[in-house]
């Protein structure tokens, strides 16, 4: 496993991560900048560009307390908040599909009884 040792802001919300294996990785952070802690970063490019490596957390961070899980950055994992949102959407769609299916079955049963 390797760690993030440096970060350089690029254009828009992209950053270049310097890694302990002496390689670089460019990451577009725009999809991850959601929620109250990240809104100031989205709205103030100067604040976004103040990103630094927090050695204790072993990831990138900002002075307002925002940070991003290093596994998300290094392993291309989905942040937990995105997984929860996707699960909720999936559950809602499943419930609607089930409700439509139950309605069809009920309708079909009523029709057969006549």
C-alpha positions as CSV (number, residue, x, y, z in Angstrom):
1,X,0.0,0.0,0.0
2,X,1.1,3.5,-0.6
3,X,0.3,6.9,0.9
4,X,-0.4,10.4,-0.3
5,X,2.7,12.5,0.3
6,X,1.8,15.7,-1.6
7,X,-1.1,17.4,-3.3
8,X,-1.1,20.1,-6.0
9,X,-4.3,21.8,-7.1
10,X,-4.9,21.8,-10.9
11,X,-7.7,23.4,-13.0
12,X,-11.2,23.4,-11.7
13,X,-11.6,20.8,-8.9
14,X,-8.8,18.5,-10.0
15,X,-5.7,17.7,-7.9
16,X,-2.4,15.9,-8.5
17,X,-1.6,13.5,-5.7
18,X,2.0,12.7,-5.1
19,X,2.3,9.1,-3.8
20,X,4.8,7.3,-1.6
21,X,5.6,4.9,-4.5
22,X,6.9,8.0,-6.4
23,X,4.0,8.0,-8.8
24,X,1.3,10.7,-9.3
25,X,-2.4,10.4,-9.6
26,X,-4.8,13.0,-10.9
27,X,-8.2,13.0,-9.3
28,X,-11.3,15.1,-10.1
29,X,-12.8,15.9,-6.8
30,X,-15.9,17.7,-8.1
31,X,-18.2,14.7,-7.6
32,X,-17.2,14.4,-4.0
33,X,-17.7,18.0,-3.0
34,X,-21.2,17.7,-1.7
35,X,-22.7,18.6,1.6
36,X,-22.3,21.4,4.1
37,X,-18.6,20.9,4.8
38,X,-17.7,20.9,1.1
39,X,-19.9,23.7,-0.1
40,X,-17.4,26.4,0.9
41,X,-14.8,24.6,-1.2
42,X,-17.1,24.5,-4.2
43,X,-18.0,28.2,-3.8
44,X,-14.5,29.5,-3.1
45,X,-11.8,28.3,-5.5
46,X,-9.1,30.0,-3.4
47,X,-10.2,27.9,-0.3
48,X,-10.3,24.8,-2.5
49,X,-6.7,25.5,-3.7
50,X,-5.5,25.7,-0.1
51,X,-5.7,21.9,0.1
52,X,-2.9,20.1,2.0
53,X,-1.8,16.7,3.1
54,X,-2.8,16.0,6.7
55,X,-0.1,13.6,7.9
56,X,-2.1,12.4,10.8
57,X,-5.2,11.5,8.7
58,X,-2.9,10.4,5.8
59,X,-5.2,12.2,3.3
60,X,-5.9,15.6,1.8
61,X,-7.7,18.1,3.9
62,X,-8.7,21.8,4.1
63,X,-8.6,24.3,6.9
64,X,-12.4,24.2,7.3
65,X,-12.2,20.6,8.6
66,X,-13.1,18.9,5.3
67,X,-11.1,15.8,4.2
68,X,-11.6,12.9,1.9
69,X,-11.1,9.3,2.8
70,X,-7.7,8.2,1.3
71,X,-9.3,4.9,0.1
72,X,-11.7,6.9,-2.0
73,X,-8.8,8.8,-3.6
74,X,-6.3,5.9,-4.0
75,X,-8.6,2.9,-4.6
76,X,-11.4,4.7,-6.6
77,X,-13.9,3.6,-4.0
78,X,-17.3,5.3,-3.6
79,X,-17.7,7.5,-0.5
80,X,-20.0,6.2,2.2
81,X,-22.5,9.0,1.7
82,X,-22.8,8.2,-2.0
83,X,-23.4,4.5,-1.3
84,X,-26.2,5.4,1.2
85,X,-27.8,7.7,-1.4
86,X,-27.6,5.0,-4.1
87,X,-29.1,2.4,-1.7
88,X,-32.0,4.7,-0.8
89,X,-32.7,5.3,-4.5
90,X,-32.6,1.6,-5.2
91,X,-34.9,0.8,-2.3
92,X,-37.4,3.5,-3.4
93,X,-37.4,2.1,-7.0
94,X,-37.8,-1.5,-5.7
95,X,-40.7,-0.4,-3.5
96,X,-42.4,1.3,-6.4
97,X,-41.8,-1.7,-8.7
98,X,-43.2,-4.0,-6.0
99,X,-46.3,-1.7,-5.5
100,X,-46.9,-1.7,-9.2
101,X,-46.5,-5.5,-9.4
102,X,-48.9,-6.0,-6.4
103,X,-51.5,-3.7,-8.0
104,X,-51.3,-5.7,-11.3
105,X,-51.7,-9.0,-9.4
106,X,-54.6,-7.6,-7.4
107,X,-56.2,-6.3,-10.6
108,X,-55.7,-9.6,-12.3
109,X,-57.2,-11.5,-9.4
110,X,-60.3,-9.3,-9.4
111,X,-60.7,-9.8,-13.0
112,X,-60.5,-13.5,-12.7
113,X,-63.1,-13.6,-9.9
114,X,-65.8,-11.9,-12.1
